[in-house]
Amino acid sequence: MNIVKKLAFLAVSVLAFGATSASADKLDKILSKGTIRCGVVLDFPPMGYRDAKNNPAGFDVEYCKDLAKALGVKLELKSMSFAQRLPALNAGKVDVVIGSTSDTLQRAKSAGFTMPYFVFKLQAMVKKDSGIKEFKDLKGKKITAALSTTPETEFLKNAKANGWDSSNYFSSKKESDTHLALLQGKADAIITTDTTIVELLKLPKYKDYTAGPFVPGFDDFVSIIVKRTEYGMINYMNLFIHQQVRSGRYKELNKMFYGNSPVRKLTVDGIYY
């Protein structure tokens, strides 16, 4: 074999090796490493919280556990705020986020979204004697929601559509900060999910509070997120969500965390996910 043929052979070998290496996607790397890093939000009960022993618990935490089991790998949970979800994902600090992330087109520019795995209603929580009965009663009140969340964007969108002055609105860094603002009287109402309000109202410190009006015309479908270019992961996650429903696990976790409330429908009429 002359020098030209040797060089050509080496070049083809290097290209073939490079192509093989490049074909190892995120799913392959997780399986090879034997660990998946799953991001969760732990101040959003009952989707994510810490139990009496300070251990991570909740619907999203159980989904992380189920995902690791399905993959046959170890689970590494990573706690984060709502605002940290996309930055942590794109910085490579986690492989996947199961953190009740609303499936907006704006966010889909920065992350890959699966089909929905849960759905919420957006609602205000107020004091019983606040006089706030309908959404229009929130006009001019001190309102807060967690920063960079759908409750925040949807409230502000509705406020703008109604021509309200939003100067009394303020963002809270974390979901738990909104709860504190309400208790301290810094906010007349918080905007969050209906499921969170149900959980908060079980606590004695919220005995003087109640569920207020819903944000009009919005179902908050949430997805599992991975990096936008990880198509293999997105495909796997979609099948995982299907299997959770078909196996009855989705219904089982609804019962575990939401009692006898109806199991929430994950589809939109006329659309197949």
N, C-alpha and C positions, 0 to 999 in steps of 0.2 A: 504494500500500500504506500503510494508516494505521499509527499507532504501535503499536497493540495487535498487529496482524498481524506487524509487524517484530520485535517482542519475542518473539512466539510462534515465529517462524521462527528467530531467534537461539537460543532455548532448545532447540529441536529439534536444531539444528546442533551445539550444544555437547554435548548428550546423545549424539548419534550419534558425535561425535568421541571422547567419553569411552569409549563402548562399544567402539569400534574399538581404542583404546589398551589398554583392559583385556583385550582378547582376545589380546594379544601375550603368550604364555606363555613359560616359561623356554626351551623349545626354539626358539621364534622369536627370542628375544634372543640365544641362542648363535649361531644361523645368521646373524643380522644383524651381530653383533660379529665373527664369524669366528674365535673362540677358545673353547675349552672348558677350564675349570680342573678338573683331575682330582686328587682326593686319594688318596694311596697311603701305605702303611706300609712303611718301608724297613729295618726290622730284623727281618723275618719271612721269611727265606729258605725255599724258593725263590720264594715269592709276591711278595716285595718285598725288595730289598737293593741295595747299591752294589757294582759290579764292581771289578776291579783298577784301573781308571782313575777310580774314584769316581763313575761314572755310574749313575743309577738303572737297575735291571734287575729281571727277574722276571716271573712269570706275570701278576700284576696290572698291572704296567707295560706289558706287551704288550697287555693288554686296553684300557688307556687309549689307547695308540697306535692300535689297531684302531678304537676308537670315534671318535676324531678323524678318522681316514681315512674312515670310513663317513659321517660328517657333512660331510666336506669342509671342515674347519676346522683351525686350528692348535691344537697341544696345549700346555697350560701345566701341568706337574706340580707338585703341592704335597705335600711330605713332612710327615707327621704321626705322632704316636703313636696307639695304639689308643684311648686315652682322649680324644683330641682329635677323633675322627672326627665324632661327632654335633654337638658344639659348633661346629666349624668349618663344617659344612654349614649349620646353622641360623643362624649368624652371617653367612652369605653370602660366606664366604671361598673356598668352592669351589662348583662347580655340581653335582658328582657325586663320590661316593667309591667307588672300587674298591679296597677295603681289607680283604677277607676278613671282612665283617661278618655275624655269625650272625643268623639271621632269628627273633629272639625277639619275642613279643607285647608285652613291656615296651618294647623299643626301637621297635616299630612305632607306639607312641603319639607318638613324637617325630620319626620319619622315614618316608619312603616306601620300601618294599622291593620289589625285583623278584623274579621267580622265581629259584631258586638257580642260580649259575654255577659252583659248586665245592662239594665236600663233604670234610670231614676226620673222622678219629677223634681223640679226645682221649686222651693218654697221658702217663705219667710218664717222666722221664729220671733215672737214678740212677747211683751208682758201682757198678762190677761187684761189689765186695765188700760192698755194703750189706746184703745179705740180703733185700732187697725183691723179692719174686717175684710176689706177688698184691696186689690192691688193698687188702685188709685189712691188709697189712704196712705201709701208710702211716700207720696209727694211731699217734699220739704223735710222729711225725717232724716235723722242720722242713720245711714245704712252702711254696713260693711259686708264684705265677702273675702274669701281667701284670694290672694294675688295670683293672677294668671290662671284662673279657673273659669269654667263655663258658667257657674252661678254669677260670677262677676261680670263677664262679658254679656250675658243675656239680660241681666238686670239693667246694665248701662244702655244696652241697645233699646230696651223697652222704654227706659226713661227718656232717651233722646227722641224716640218715635212719638212720645206723648208731650214733647216740648218742655220737659221738666228741667229745672236748674239742678245740676248734679254736684254742686259745690259742697253739699253736706255728705256726699259719699266719700268713703276712704277705704283703701285696700288694707287688708291684714296680711302679715307675712306668712302665717300658717293658719290652717283651719282652727286649731285650738285657740289661736289669738282672737278669732271672731267670737268664740264662746265667752272668753274672758271680757271682751269689750261689752258684750250684752249684759253680763252679770254686774259689771262695774258702772253701768249706765252711760258708757261712752257711745253706745249705739242704741237706737230705738228698735232696730231690727237687724237680724243677720239674714243673708240669703245663702242657703245651702240645699242639701237634698232632703227629700221627705223621709228617707230612711235614717239619716243622721238625727233629725228632729225627734223621731220616735224613740231613738236610743237616749237622747239627752233628757227627754221628759220622764224617763224612768228614774232619774237621779233626784234625790231630795232637794238639792240646791236649785233646781229648776221648777219647784212647785208653784211659783208665781208666774210661770211662763206658759205659752201655748203655741200650737202650730197656727201660723197665719196664712195669708193668701198665697196661692200658687203664682209662679211666673207664667204668664199666659202663653198658651200654644207651643209648648216645648217639651219633647221627650228627650232626655239626656242619655243617648246610647253611648256606652263606654267600651273601649277595646283594649286588648293587649298590644303593647308597642315594642317594636324592635327597630334596628337601624333600617332606614328606608331601602337600602340596596340589598338587604338580606332576604331574597325571595324564597330561598329554601326554608328559612325560619318562619316566614309568614305563612307559607303553605302548611308547614307542620303545625303551627299554632291554630290555624283555621280548622284542621282536622281534629286537633286536641279539643277545641271548643265543641265541635260536633259530637265527639265521643263523650264529653262531660254531660251533654244533654241526653244523648241516646242511651247512655248507661244508667241514667237516673241520678247521677252524682249531683248535677245542677239542682235538681228537685230536693235532694237530700240536704244540700247546704242551705238552700232557701229555708227549709224547715228548721235547720240548726240555728240559723241566725235571725230569721224573720218569723218564726213560729208558724201560725196557721194562715198568714196572709197569702193571697193568691200568687202562684208562681208567675213571674213576669215574662211576657212574651218578647222574644228577641228579634222578631221580624217586623217589617213594615208591609202592610197589605199591598200586593202588586209588585213587590220587590223580593227577589231571592238573594239571600246572602250566602 
